[in-house]
Amino acid sequence: MGSRNCAEPTCTAVEFRETGFCHRHQDLVGSQVPAKNDQPPPVIVISKGMGAESTSLAGVALALFGIGLVAMLFGDFDMVCCGVLFIFIGVVLGSYEVLSRMFRPSQQRMG
């Protein structure tokens, strides 16, 4: 379904199923009325993923790991629990970053 208008000069409705005419003017499809929608619809681009490198999670993971380590070593019992949680989240994010870089699909050129 396109976003072009009906080919009938006085109609402003959207065309019906790329026929060039709206639903009300479907009887004009087979006639010799010149269509004003001669250009094809815009090209559809299918993405193959990220083109450029995305921001790295490794820095965030390292920061969380460091904050957790400091909180665990120099804090009271509540801070030790939070430190362990931060260390765990940092390790998970770091592992995700490493694995996503290892198993990233190779870049292939089209053409």
OpenMM code with the backbone's topology and positions (N, CA, C; nanometers):
from openmm import Vec3, app, unit

residues = "MET GLY SER ARG ASN CYS ALA GLU PRO THR CYS THR ALA VAL GLU PHE ARG GLU THR GLY PHE CYS HIS ARG HIS GLN ASP LEU VAL GLY SER GLN VAL PRO ALA LYS ASN ASP GLN PRO PRO PRO VAL ILE VAL ILE SER LYS GLY MET GLY ALA GLU SER THR SER LEU ALA GLY VAL ALA LEU ALA LEU PHE GLY ILE GLY LEU VAL ALA MET LEU PHE GLY ASP PHE ASP MET VAL CYS CYS GLY VAL LEU PHE ILE PHE ILE GLY VAL VAL LEU GLY SER TYR GLU VAL LEU SER ARG MET PHE ARG PRO SER GLN GLN ARG MET GLY".split()
positions = [
    Vec3(0.0848, -0.1154, 0.0000),
    Vec3(0.0000, 0.0000, 0.0000),
    Vec3(0.0892, 0.1215, 0.0000),
    Vec3(0.0699, 0.2052, -0.1003),
    Vec3(0.1569, 0.3197, -0.1151),
    Vec3(0.1065, 0.4405, -0.0395),
    Vec3(0.1865, 0.5446, -0.0442),
    Vec3(0.1460, 0.6701, 0.0193),
    Vec3(0.1174, 0.7745, -0.0873),
    Vec3(0.0943, 0.7300, -0.2122),
    Vec3(0.0643, 0.8222, -0.3212),
    Vec3(-0.0853, 0.8477, -0.3273),
    Vec3(-0.1218, 0.9599, -0.3874),
    Vec3(-0.2625, 0.9945, -0.4000),
    Vec3(-0.3224, 0.9311, -0.5239),
    Vec3(-0.4551, 0.9361, -0.5317),
    Vec3(-0.5310, 0.8824, -0.6442),
    Vec3(-0.4931, 0.9572, -0.7718),
    Vec3(-0.4948, 0.8884, -0.8870),
    Vec3(-0.4594, 0.9486, -1.0152),
    Vec3(-0.5714, 1.0350, -1.0719),
    Vec3(-0.6901, 1.0261, -1.0183),
    Vec3(-0.7988, 1.1147, -1.0588),
    Vec3(-0.7602, 1.2568, -1.0184),
    Vec3(-0.7602, 1.3539, -1.1129),
    Vec3(-0.7085, 1.4882, -1.0829),
    Vec3(-0.7807, 1.5601, -0.9693),
    Vec3(-0.9088, 1.5340, -0.9477),
    Vec3(-0.9819, 1.6057, -0.8435),
    Vec3(-0.9835, 1.5330, -0.7102),
    Vec3(-0.9267, 1.4128, -0.7017),
    Vec3(-0.9335, 1.3303, -0.5815),
    Vec3(-0.8032, 1.3426, -0.5014),
    Vec3(-0.8166, 1.3496, -0.3710),
    Vec3(-0.6979, 1.3577, -0.2845),
    Vec3(-0.6834, 1.2346, -0.1957),
    Vec3(-0.7613, 1.1293, -0.2218),
    Vec3(-0.7532, 1.0071, -0.1411),
    Vec3(-0.6258, 0.9303, -0.1745),
    Vec3(-0.5858, 0.8429, -0.0851),
    Vec3(-0.4670, 0.7601, -0.1057),
    Vec3(-0.5004, 0.6468, -0.2015),
    Vec3(-0.4034, 0.6109, -0.2861),
    Vec3(-0.4281, 0.5061, -0.3855),
    Vec3(-0.4538, 0.3713, -0.3193),
    Vec3(-0.5181, 0.2820, -0.3915),
    Vec3(-0.5556, 0.1502, -0.3420),
    Vec3(-0.4672, 0.0457, -0.4056),
    Vec3(-0.3865, -0.0227, -0.3281),
    Vec3(-0.3023, -0.1364, -0.3698),
    Vec3(-0.2191, -0.1088, -0.4947),
    Vec3(-0.1543, 0.0038, -0.5000),
    Vec3(-0.0636, 0.0403, -0.6085),
    Vec3(-0.1297, 0.0339, -0.7464),
    Vec3(-0.2599, 0.0570, -0.7524),
    Vec3(-0.3296, 0.0602, -0.8813),
    Vec3(-0.3263, 0.1987, -0.9413),
    Vec3(-0.2924, 0.2990, -0.8624),
    Vec3(-0.2905, 0.4357, -0.9095),
    Vec3(-0.4170, 0.5108, -0.8754),
    Vec3(-0.5217, 0.4411, -0.8403),
    Vec3(-0.6502, 0.5028, -0.8095),
    Vec3(-0.6950, 0.4638, -0.6699),
    Vec3(-0.7806, 0.5500, -0.6099),
    Vec3(-0.8335, 0.5182, -0.4782),
    Vec3(-0.9451, 0.4146, -0.4920),
    Vec3(-1.0013, 0.3745, -0.3808),
    Vec3(-1.1046, 0.2714, -0.3815),
    Vec3(-1.2302, 0.3180, -0.4559),
    Vec3(-1.2635, 0.4482, -0.4474),
    Vec3(-1.3833, 0.4993, -0.5159),
    Vec3(-1.3660, 0.5037, -0.6663),
    Vec3(-1.2436, 0.5198, -0.7161),
    Vec3(-1.2203, 0.5354, -0.8596),
    Vec3(-1.1594, 0.4106, -0.9238),
    Vec3(-1.1871, 0.2945, -0.8689),
    Vec3(-1.1326, 0.1706, -0.9252),
    Vec3(-1.1886, 0.1413, -1.0639),
    Vec3(-1.3033, 0.1965, -1.0998),
    Vec3(-1.3585, 0.1733, -1.2330),
    Vec3(-1.2770, 0.2437, -1.3408),
    Vec3(-1.1891, 0.3365, -1.3056),
    Vec3(-1.1054, 0.4072, -1.4026),
    Vec3(-0.9722, 0.3376, -1.4271),
    Vec3(-0.9474, 0.2272, -1.3595),
    Vec3(-0.8176, 0.1596, -1.3717),
    Vec3(-0.7921, 0.1135, -1.5139),
    Vec3(-0.8889, 0.0575, -1.5796),
    Vec3(-0.8696, 0.0056, -1.7150),
    Vec3(-0.8875, 0.1102, -1.8222),
    Vec3(-0.9353, 0.2276, -1.7896),
    Vec3(-0.9595, 0.3298, -1.8921),
    Vec3(-0.8293, 0.3974, -1.9329),
    Vec3(-0.8385, 0.4867, -2.0288),
    Vec3(-0.7209, 0.5539, -2.0839),
    Vec3(-0.6885, 0.6837, -2.0110),
    Vec3(-0.7283, 0.6963, -1.8869),
    Vec3(-0.6973, 0.8156, -1.8092),
    Vec3(-0.5482, 0.8153, -1.7767),
    Vec3(-0.4773, 0.9217, -1.8137),
    Vec3(-0.3335, 0.9230, -1.7818),
    Vec3(-0.3125, 0.9326, -1.6315),
    Vec3(-0.2303, 0.8449, -1.5804),
    Vec3(-0.2030, 0.8422, -1.4365),
    Vec3(-0.0940, 0.9430, -1.4030),
    Vec3(-0.1117, 1.0139, -1.2918),
    Vec3(-0.0091, 1.1081, -1.2493),
    Vec3(0.0958, 1.0409, -1.1609),
    Vec3(0.0796, 0.9115, -1.1342),
    Vec3(0.1711, 0.8373, -1.0479),
    Vec3(0.2634, 0.7488, -1.1305),
    Vec3(0.3344, 0.8087, -1.2250),
    Vec3(0.4208, 0.7289, -1.3105),
    Vec3(0.5511, 0.6887, -1.2440),
    Vec3(0.5942, 0.7612, -1.1427),
    Vec3(0.7186, 0.7248, -1.0771),
    Vec3(0.6958, 0.6038, -0.9859),
    Vec3(0.7944, 0.5165, -0.9753),
    Vec3(0.7804, 0.3999, -0.8884),
    Vec3(0.7827, 0.4418, -0.7418),
    Vec3(0.7351, 0.3553, -0.6544),
    Vec3(0.7414, 0.3882, -0.5112),
    Vec3(0.8866, 0.3965, -0.4655),
    Vec3(0.9111, 0.4615, -0.3526),
    Vec3(1.0494, 0.4735, -0.3045),
    Vec3(1.1123, 0.3367, -0.2782),
    Vec3(1.2435, 0.3328, -0.2908),
    Vec3(1.3186, 0.2092, -0.2734),
    Vec3(1.3138, 0.1673, -0.1265),
    Vec3(1.2940, 0.0387, -0.1029),
    Vec3(1.2944, -0.0159, 0.0325),
    Vec3(1.4343, -0.0682, 0.0607),
    Vec3(1.4955, -0.0202, 0.1675),
    Vec3(1.6303, -0.0617, 0.2050),
    Vec3(1.6193, -0.1587, 0.3216),
    Vec3(1.6769, -0.2762, 0.3040),
    Vec3(1.6792, -0.3762, 0.4104),
    Vec3(1.8162, -0.3681, 0.4765),
    Vec3(1.8166, -0.3419, 0.6056),
    Vec3(1.9411, -0.3243, 0.6773),
    Vec3(2.0070, -0.4591, 0.7055),
    Vec3(2.1371, -0.4603, 0.6958),
    Vec3(2.2137, -0.5799, 0.7270),
    Vec3(2.2787, -0.5690, 0.8637),
    Vec3(2.2345, -0.4750, 0.9459),
    Vec3(2.2911, -0.4595, 1.0793),
    Vec3(2.3592, -0.3254, 1.0936),
    Vec3(2.4397, -0.3152, 1.1936),
    Vec3(2.5073, -0.1894, 1.2235),
    Vec3(2.6204, -0.1686, 1.1238),
    Vec3(2.6254, -0.0514, 1.0646),
    Vec3(2.7302, -0.0211, 0.9693),
    Vec3(2.8591, 0.0211, 1.0379),
    Vec3(2.8468, 0.1062, 1.1363),
    Vec3(2.9645, 0.1547, 1.2089),
    Vec3(2.9714, 0.0852, 1.3445),
    Vec3(3.0838, 0.0965, 1.4053),
    Vec3(3.1003, 0.0367, 1.5371),
    Vec3(3.0113, 0.1082, 1.6383),
    Vec3(2.9410, 0.0327, 1.7172),
    Vec3(2.8588, 0.0918, 1.8216),
    Vec3(2.9465, 0.1232, 1.9428),
    Vec3(2.8899, 0.1985, 2.0342),
    Vec3(2.9672, 0.2308, 2.1535),
    Vec3(2.9958, 0.1027, 2.2317),
    Vec3(3.1081, 0.0999, 2.2939),
    Vec3(3.1538, -0.0207, 2.3606),
    Vec3(3.0937, -0.0328, 2.5003),
    Vec3(3.0505, -0.1525, 2.5327),
    Vec3(3.0030, -0.1814, 2.6673),
    Vec3(3.1183, -0.2128, 2.7618),
    Vec3(3.2363, -0.2300, 2.7059),
    Vec3(3.3497, -0.2684, 2.7892),
    Vec3(3.3830, -0.1595, 2.8908),
    Vec3(3.3725, -0.0341, 2.8526),
    Vec3(3.4002, 0.0747, 2.9463),
    Vec3(3.2997, 0.0794, 3.0601),
    Vec3(3.1728, 0.0594, 3.0270),
    Vec3(3.0686, 0.0575, 3.1296),
    Vec3(3.0891, -0.0619, 3.2224),
    Vec3(3.1208, -0.1768, 3.1634),
    Vec3(3.1427, -0.2970, 3.2439),
    Vec3(3.2622, -0.2789, 3.3373),
    Vec3(3.3691, -0.2189, 3.2871),
    Vec3(3.4874, -0.1967, 3.3702),
    Vec3(3.4573, -0.0978, 3.4825),
    Vec3(3.3803, 0.0067, 3.4530),
    Vec3(3.3450, 0.1044, 3.5565),
    Vec3(3.2589, 0.0402, 3.6648),
    Vec3(3.1598, -0.0389, 3.6260),
    Vec3(3.0756, -0.1061, 3.7245),
    Vec3(3.1562, -0.2047, 3.8089),
    Vec3(3.2479, -0.2751, 3.7444),
    Vec3(3.3333, -0.3691, 3.8165),
    Vec3(3.4206, -0.2948, 3.9177),
    Vec3(3.4767, -0.1804, 3.8763),
    Vec3(3.5621, -0.1036, 3.9671),
    Vec3(3.4839, -0.0452, 4.0838),
    Vec3(3.3645, 0.0089, 4.0553),
    Vec3(3.2811, 0.0627, 4.1633),
    Vec3(3.2426, -0.0483, 4.2607),
    Vec3(3.2083, -0.1633, 4.2077),
    Vec3(3.1724, -0.2762, 4.2935),
    Vec3(3.2877, -0.3240, 4.3773),
    Vec3(3.4069, -0.3259, 4.3189),
    Vec3(3.5244, -0.3709, 4.3929),
    Vec3(3.5590, -0.2742, 4.5065),
    Vec3(3.5511, -0.1434, 4.4773),
    Vec3(3.5794, -0.0440, 4.5818),
    Vec3(3.4740, -0.0516, 4.6923),
    Vec3(3.3467, -0.0658, 4.6527),
    Vec3(3.2400, -0.0740, 4.7529),
    Vec3(3.2538, -0.2002, 4.8368),
    Vec3(3.2972, -0.3069, 4.7752),
    Vec3(3.3102, -0.4318, 4.8480),
    Vec3(3.4283, -0.4294, 4.9455),
    Vec3(3.5369, -0.3674, 4.9060),
    Vec3(3.6565, -0.3661, 4.9899),
    Vec3(3.6489, -0.2639, 5.1025),
    Vec3(3.5870, -0.1484, 5.0788),
    Vec3(3.5932, -0.0402, 5.1767),
    Vec3(3.4582, -0.0042, 5.2375),
    Vec3(3.3547, -0.0831, 5.2175),
    Vec3(3.2239, -0.0485, 5.2701),
    Vec3(3.1790, -0.1416, 5.3810),
    Vec3(3.0663, -0.1057, 5.4433),
    Vec3(3.0088, -0.1927, 5.5454),
    Vec3(2.9314, -0.3060, 5.4766),
    Vec3(2.8528, -0.3803, 5.5539),
    Vec3(2.7878, -0.5000, 5.5001),
    Vec3(2.6932, -0.4682, 5.3843),
    Vec3(2.6144, -0.3599, 5.3970),
    Vec3(2.5234, -0.3236, 5.2880),
    Vec3(2.5998, -0.2870, 5.1617),
    Vec3(2.7100, -0.2189, 5.1770),
    Vec3(2.7904, -0.1807, 5.0609),
    Vec3(2.8576, -0.3028, 4.9976),
    Vec3(2.8907, -0.4018, 5.0806),
    Vec3(2.9492, -0.5247, 5.0259),
    Vec3(2.8491, -0.5949, 4.9359),
    Vec3(2.7233, -0.5984, 4.9773),
    Vec3(2.6199, -0.6615, 4.8935),
    Vec3(2.6031, -0.5861, 4.7617),
    Vec3(2.6001, -0.4536, 4.7698),
    Vec3(2.5879, -0.3727, 4.6474),
    Vec3(2.7123, -0.3895, 4.5601),
    Vec3(2.8294, -0.3990, 4.6242),
    Vec3(2.9529, -0.4184, 4.5488),
    Vec3(2.9529, -0.5494, 4.4735),
    Vec3(2.9048, -0.6548, 4.5379),
    Vec3(2.8969, -0.7854, 4.4707),
    Vec3(2.8009, -0.7777, 4.3519),
    Vec3(2.6898, -0.7071, 4.3703),
    Vec3(2.5928, -0.6910, 4.2613),
    Vec3(2.6544, -0.6134, 4.1455),
    Vec3(2.7258, -0.5056, 4.1754),
    Vec3(2.7903, -0.4281, 4.0691),
    Vec3(2.8966, -0.5096, 3.9973),
    Vec3(2.9745, -0.5870, 4.0729),
    Vec3(3.0755, -0.6730, 4.0101),
    Vec3(3.0088, -0.7740, 3.9183),
    Vec3(2.8985, -0.8334, 3.9642),
    Vec3(2.8280, -0.9310, 3.8819),
    Vec3(2.7763, -0.8670, 3.7525),
    Vec3(2.7155, -0.7494, 3.7634),
    Vec3(2.6646, -0.6819, 3.6438),
    Vec3(2.7792, -0.6439, 3.5505),
    Vec3(2.8901, -0.5989, 3.6056),
    Vec3(3.0060, -0.5661, 3.5228),
    Vec3(3.0604, -0.6867, 3.4489),
    Vec3(3.0675, -0.8013, 3.5168),
    Vec3(3.1156, -0.9239, 3.4517),
    Vec3(3.0194, -0.9677, 3.3419),
    Vec3(2.8890, -0.9581, 3.3669),
    Vec3(2.7906, -0.9978, 3.2648),
    Vec3(2.8003, -0.9068, 3.1426),
    Vec3(2.8065, -0.7751, 3.1635),
    Vec3(2.8180, -0.6828, 3.0500),
    Vec3(2.9487, -0.7026, 2.9740),
    Vec3(3.0572, -0.7232, 3.0462),
    Vec3(3.1849, -0.7488, 2.9801),
    Vec3(3.1829, -0.8771, 2.8992),
    Vec3(3.1221, -0.9818, 2.9533),
    Vec3(3.1113, -1.1084, 2.8800),
    Vec3(3.0255, -1.0925, 2.7563),
    Vec3(2.9171, -1.0170, 2.7698),
    Vec3(2.8306, -0.9922, 2.6538),
    Vec3(2.9066, -0.9185, 2.5446),
    Vec3(2.9859, -0.8189, 2.5838),
    Vec3(3.0639, -0.7423, 2.4857),
    Vec3(3.1646, -0.8327, 2.4144),
    Vec3(3.2342, -0.9154, 2.4887),
    Vec3(3.3347, -1.0050, 2.4293),
    Vec3(3.2676, -1.1052, 2.3356),
    Vec3(3.1584, -1.1663, 2.3807),
    Vec3(3.0910, -1.2657, 2.2971),
    Vec3(3.0271, -1.2036, 2.1734),
    Vec3(2.9732, -1.0816, 2.1860),
    Vec3(2.9129, -1.0188, 2.0694),
    Vec3(3.0183, -0.9813, 1.9661),
    Vec3(3.1379, -0.9475, 2.0106),
    Vec3(3.2454, -0.9202, 1.9144),
    Vec3(3.2983, -1.0487, 1.8507),
    Vec3(3.2976, -1.1582, 1.9251),
    Vec3(3.3466, -1.2849, 1.8700),
    Vec3(3.2518, -1.3409, 1.7648),
    Vec3(3.1221, -1.3292, 1.7890),
    Vec3(3.0252, -1.3926, 1.7007),
    Vec3(2.9521, -1.2934, 1.6105),
    Vec3(3.0097, -1.1755, 1.5880),
    Vec3(2.9504, -1.0768, 1.4990),
    Vec3(2.9607, -1.1282, 1.3557),
    Vec3(2.8522, -1.1154, 1.2750),
    Vec3(2.8603, -1.1624, 1.1361),
    Vec3(2.9620, -1.0797, 1.0582),
    Vec3(3.0260, -1.1448, 0.9632),
    Vec3(3.1272, -1.0760, 0.8847),
    Vec3(3.0606, -0.9788, 0.7892),
    Vec3(3.1314, -0.8707, 0.7574),
    Vec3(3.0793, -0.7693, 0.6655),
    Vec3(3.1020, -0.8175, 0.5232),
    Vec3(2.9938, -0.8303, 0.4477),
    Vec3(3.0047, -0.8714, 0.3079),
    Vec3(2.9558, -0.7568, 0.2217),
    Vec3(3.0250, -0.7344, 0.1127),
    Vec3(2.9863, -0.6250, 0.0241),
    Vec3(2.8838, -0.6753, -0.0768),
    Vec3(2.7805, -0.5947, -0.0962),
    Vec3(2.6779, -0.6280, -0.1940),
    Vec3(2.7207, -0.5662, -0.3289),
    Vec3(2.6937, -0.6361, -0.4343),
    Vec3(2.7201, -0.5718, -0.5636),
    Vec3(2.7929, -0.6620, -0.6495),
] * unit.nanometer
topology = app.Topology()
chain = topology.addChain("A")
for resn in residues:
    res = topology.addResidue(resn, chain)
    for name in ("N", "CA", "C"):
        topology.addAtom(name, app.Element.getBySymbol(name[0]), res)
